[in-house]
Structures are given as structure tokens and as C-alpha cells.
Amino acid sequence: MEECLIEINKSKFYGYKFELYSLDDVNKILAELKKQHKKATHICYAYVYSRECVREKACDDGEPNGTAGYPILNVIKMKKLTNTLIAVVRYFCGIKLGAGGLSRAYAKTAGSLFT
């Protein structure tokens, strides 16, 4: 597991990258993140899994449609990763970022896992 923290307009974005050994890992990892971050506003994620066949998923977890999961998924695809889950945990602190700002924040957090 790799992790990072980015603060944007007082909101905190915690990024996590995990290797997937099976699709069952996704639910286990997300359950653990929910336990760890009980007060988080959103836990958005995306994954690409390709052991049996290629599967991918993006989840916005209540953020405006397409502003969180797909930017994360795009980072995974740009890095040409498979069997990888990236989750970004957001703690909202009162300043709205707008759709473009959210997309950039989630992509920046996911991308920061590779620096």
C-alpha cells in the first residue's frame, strides 16, 4: 500500500494505492478504509483488474457524477496499471471546489501516489 495526503482549500484528500489479488480484495480494502476514516465525507475509488478478464470500475461516492471516480480511473489507465485499486478519502472543510476543481483534486491526489 502506498499513501499520500493533499490539502486543497482546506479539504483533505488522502490517497491510497493497493495491489489487487482478487476482486474480493476491493470490498475488504474499502471496508477497512471506512473503519479508518469514519468521519470522512467521501471515499471515492477506481480499479482495473485483469486476472481472469479485464474489469474496471469507478465510484464517485456521492460527489457530483464523474468528478471523482473517473479522474482516478484515468490516472490508473495513464500509468498502464492492472490489478490496482486507488482510493481517495475526502474530508470536506466548507469550501466548495466545483466540478472542475473536484476532478483536478481527485486526479492530483491519485497522481501523487506515483511521485
Backbone bond lengths (Angstrom), bond angles and torsions (degrees), N, CA, C in turn:
res aa  C-N    CA-C-N  psi(-1)  N-CA   C-N-CA  omega(-1)  CA-C   N-CA-C  phi
1 M - - - 1.453 - - 1.530 108.62 -
2 E 1.302 114.86 135.70 1.458 121.38 172.69 1.521 106.99 -117.91
3 E 1.327 116.02 151.94 1.461 118.79 -179.30 1.519 111.40 -146.79
4 C 1.344 114.70 160.12 1.466 121.48 177.42 1.520 108.30 -152.64
5 L 1.328 115.80 166.70 1.460 122.57 176.78 1.517 108.24 -135.87
6 I 1.336 115.68 130.83 1.459 121.99 175.92 1.520 107.47 -129.35
7 E 1.326 116.50 137.74 1.465 120.97 175.46 1.521 108.17 -112.67
8 I 1.329 116.02 126.48 1.459 122.45 179.62 1.519 107.79 -131.79
9 N 1.331 116.95 118.61 1.479 122.55 -178.22 1.523 112.01 47.25
10 K 1.304 115.90 47.29 1.459 125.21 176.87 1.525 114.78 74.71
11 S 1.342 119.10 -11.82 1.459 120.56 173.45 1.516 108.54 -80.57
12 K 1.317 116.20 142.11 1.468 121.03 178.92 1.522 108.82 -105.74
13 F 1.326 114.87 133.44 1.457 123.09 179.30 1.529 107.98 -120.09
14 Y 1.326 116.57 113.04 1.456 122.21 177.26 1.528 107.89 -99.59
15 G 1.312 116.72 121.95 1.459 121.00 179.59 1.518 111.06 -103.96
16 Y 1.334 115.70 141.01 1.460 122.21 179.49 1.522 109.26 -136.19
17 K 1.325 116.28 137.25 1.463 121.08 176.40 1.524 108.49 -123.07
18 F 1.328 116.08 130.16 1.453 122.40 -177.63 1.523 110.06 -128.60
19 E 1.315 115.80 146.35 1.455 120.74 170.37 1.528 107.61 -87.04
20 L 1.330 116.88 136.12 1.459 121.70 179.38 1.527 110.05 -101.18
21 Y 1.325 115.83 131.25 1.455 121.30 175.86 1.522 110.63 -103.05
22 S 1.330 116.34 -19.78 1.466 122.40 174.01 1.530 107.13 -158.37
23 L 1.309 116.64 165.03 1.461 119.83 177.81 1.523 111.94 -67.93
24 D 1.330 117.01 -23.02 1.463 120.71 176.28 1.529 111.44 -63.02
25 D 1.334 116.77 -26.55 1.465 120.92 178.87 1.524 111.77 -60.01
26 V 1.334 117.17 -32.73 1.472 120.72 -176.28 1.525 110.45 -58.17
27 N 1.321 116.92 -52.03 1.472 120.26 -178.34 1.524 112.07 -64.70
28 K 1.328 116.93 -37.18 1.466 120.27 179.27 1.530 110.63 -65.50
29 I 1.327 115.96 -44.92 1.469 120.45 -179.57 1.521 110.61 -63.91
30 L 1.335 116.66 -45.96 1.467 119.78 -179.41 1.526 111.70 -64.07
31 A 1.334 117.52 -38.68 1.466 120.64 177.35 1.528 110.51 -62.24
32 E 1.322 116.75 -40.51 1.467 120.84 178.98 1.529 111.05 -66.34
33 L 1.339 116.93 -42.05 1.468 120.25 177.97 1.528 110.61 -63.05
34 K 1.332 117.44 -38.81 1.471 120.49 178.53 1.525 111.34 -64.84
35 K 1.334 117.04 -35.46 1.468 120.50 175.96 1.527 110.47 -67.71
36 Q 1.330 115.61 -42.88 1.462 121.77 -178.13 1.521 112.12 -67.51
37 H 1.317 117.19 -35.93 1.468 122.32 -173.34 1.532 110.00 -120.17
38 K 1.317 116.24 61.55 1.469 121.50 -175.82 1.526 113.24 -60.58
39 K 1.318 117.90 -29.40 1.464 121.01 -176.65 1.529 112.76 -98.81
40 A 1.326 117.50 8.19 1.470 121.07 -180.00 1.523 110.19 -66.34
41 T 1.310 115.43 146.69 1.456 121.30 178.17 1.524 111.16 -77.48
42 H 1.348 116.73 -42.17 1.466 122.37 -177.59 1.521 109.56 -144.96
43 I 1.327 115.67 144.95 1.462 121.92 169.43 1.529 105.76 -125.71
44 C 1.313 115.47 96.13 1.463 122.54 -176.87 1.522 108.36 -98.27
45 Y 1.325 115.77 150.58 1.457 117.71 -176.58 1.519 111.29 -157.19
46 A 1.326 113.00 168.14 1.460 121.43 172.55 1.514 107.07 -152.96
47 Y 1.330 114.90 153.28 1.459 118.59 174.88 1.518 110.56 -148.49
48 V 1.337 113.54 158.37 1.462 122.48 169.14 1.518 105.39 -128.34
49 Y 1.323 115.59 126.76 1.464 121.67 -178.97 1.519 107.79 -130.62
50 S 1.333 117.10 132.02 1.467 117.82 -175.06 1.520 114.71 -142.48
51 R 1.303 118.10 35.10 1.461 118.42 178.20 1.536 111.17 -74.40
52 E 1.322 119.17 -54.42 1.467 121.05 178.76 1.537 110.51 -88.52
53 C 1.303 115.55 -49.55 1.461 123.06 175.22 1.531 106.07 -151.91
54 V 1.310 116.12 162.37 1.461 118.82 -176.51 1.528 109.62 -75.48
55 R 1.312 114.84 126.55 1.464 121.85 175.30 1.510 107.85 -132.26
56 E 1.308 114.97 141.84 1.454 119.14 175.39 1.515 108.77 -143.29
57 K 1.318 114.65 153.26 1.465 119.85 -179.63 1.517 108.54 -151.61
58 A 1.327 115.50 146.52 1.457 122.57 174.14 1.521 108.15 -130.95
59 C 1.325 117.32 136.90 1.462 121.62 -178.45 1.526 109.94 -132.04
60 D 1.346 116.36 126.79 1.460 122.76 179.79 1.529 113.42 -88.09
61 D 1.303 118.19 -13.85 1.471 123.85 178.55 1.528 113.28 43.87
62 G 1.322 116.48 50.56 1.462 120.54 175.18 1.516 115.67 92.18
63 E 1.309 118.01 -11.62 1.467 120.16 172.76 1.529 107.50 -70.51
64 P 1.329 118.73 160.41 1.464 119.60 177.64 1.532 110.86 -53.79
65 N 1.316 115.28 141.81 1.462 122.25 -173.52 1.528 112.83 -50.52
66 G 1.331 116.32 125.54 1.451 122.11 175.78 1.519 116.12 83.61
67 T 1.331 117.97 2.95 1.478 119.50 -174.86 1.523 114.06 -95.64
68 A 1.326 118.26 -8.04 1.469 119.63 -175.77 1.524 112.01 -128.90
69 G 1.316 117.10 -61.41 1.457 121.01 -175.66 1.522 113.59 -61.53
70 Y 1.332 116.63 -45.89 1.470 118.80 -178.33 1.525 113.22 -68.55
71 P 1.327 120.61 -39.21 1.460 118.66 173.61 1.540 112.36 -60.26
72 I 1.320 116.78 -36.89 1.470 120.43 176.92 1.529 109.55 -66.70
73 L 1.337 116.51 -45.81 1.464 120.90 179.27 1.529 111.01 -60.18
74 N 1.316 117.18 -38.94 1.460 120.55 178.78 1.528 111.78 -62.05
75 V 1.320 117.72 -36.31 1.464 120.65 176.89 1.524 109.82 -64.44
76 I 1.329 117.03 -44.76 1.468 120.85 178.93 1.526 109.86 -58.53
77 K 1.325 116.37 -44.77 1.464 120.39 -178.53 1.527 111.95 -68.68
78 M 1.324 117.41 -40.00 1.468 120.56 178.58 1.525 111.31 -62.60
79 K 1.322 116.66 -34.34 1.463 121.50 178.54 1.533 111.29 -82.85
80 K 1.340 116.64 -3.55 1.476 123.15 179.26 1.528 111.64 57.42
81 L 1.326 115.52 44.78 1.455 121.33 -179.30 1.524 110.83 -95.24
82 T 1.302 115.58 149.65 1.457 121.70 170.27 1.526 107.08 -131.10
83 N 1.305 115.65 163.85 1.460 122.03 178.91 1.532 110.64 53.21
84 T 1.322 114.06 44.18 1.463 121.56 -176.11 1.524 110.55 -133.95
85 L 1.318 115.27 136.76 1.465 123.00 173.57 1.523 107.23 -118.38
86 I 1.320 116.21 130.66 1.463 121.38 170.62 1.521 107.25 -118.74
87 A 1.325 115.29 127.51 1.459 121.96 177.18 1.524 108.14 -119.93
88 V 1.327 115.46 140.37 1.458 120.97 175.71 1.523 107.57 -124.14
89 V 1.317 115.13 120.93 1.460 122.86 -179.18 1.522 107.25 -99.05
90 R 1.334 116.42 125.59 1.461 120.40 -178.50 1.519 111.23 -114.01
91 Y 1.341 114.25 132.78 1.453 122.12 169.93 1.526 106.21 -109.92
92 F 1.325 116.75 107.31 1.465 122.70 -178.01 1.520 109.23 -76.55
93 C 1.329 115.92 134.18 1.473 120.12 -176.52 1.525 112.53 -124.80
94 G 1.332 118.14 33.34 1.445 120.37 168.12 1.510 118.38 99.41
95 I 1.322 119.24 -16.89 1.465 120.34 -179.90 1.523 108.93 -106.20
96 K 1.329 116.35 116.76 1.463 120.28 179.74 1.524 110.16 -72.84
97 L 1.330 115.74 139.50 1.460 121.16 -177.67 1.520 112.91 -98.32
98 G 1.318 118.54 -14.77 1.459 121.59 -174.59 1.517 110.12 76.53
99 A 1.321 116.63 166.30 1.466 121.15 -176.02 1.524 111.58 -60.98
100 G 1.322 117.89 -46.78 1.461 120.49 179.76 1.508 112.37 -64.17
101 G 1.318 116.26 -41.20 1.461 120.83 178.83 1.518 112.35 -64.52
102 L 1.339 115.79 -39.63 1.462 119.25 177.31 1.528 111.05 -64.17
103 S 1.331 116.34 -46.27 1.472 120.19 -179.98 1.526 110.61 -58.43
104 R 1.312 116.45 -44.86 1.465 119.96 179.22 1.530 111.60 -65.40
105 A 1.324 116.93 -39.89 1.465 120.79 -179.18 1.527 111.68 -64.69
106 Y 1.322 116.87 -44.73 1.470 119.71 179.68 1.529 110.75 -68.16
107 A 1.322 117.92 -40.63 1.466 120.38 178.40 1.528 110.52 -66.28
108 K 1.324 117.38 -40.73 1.468 121.28 -179.75 1.530 110.04 -63.93
109 T 1.323 116.78 -42.99 1.461 120.29 179.79 1.519 110.16 -63.52
110 A 1.326 117.21 -47.69 1.467 120.29 179.28 1.531 110.78 -61.93
111 G 1.315 117.42 -42.10 1.454 121.27 179.10 1.519 113.07 -65.61
112 S 1.320 117.17 -30.44 1.464 121.72 -179.67 1.529 113.13 -67.01
113 L 1.300 116.48 -15.52 1.470 120.26 177.51 1.527 111.32 -71.33
114 F 1.328 117.47 -8.97 1.462 121.48 -175.46 1.523 112.84 -113.20
115 T 1.331 118.70 9.70 1.462 119.44 -178.91 1.508 111.55 -99.88
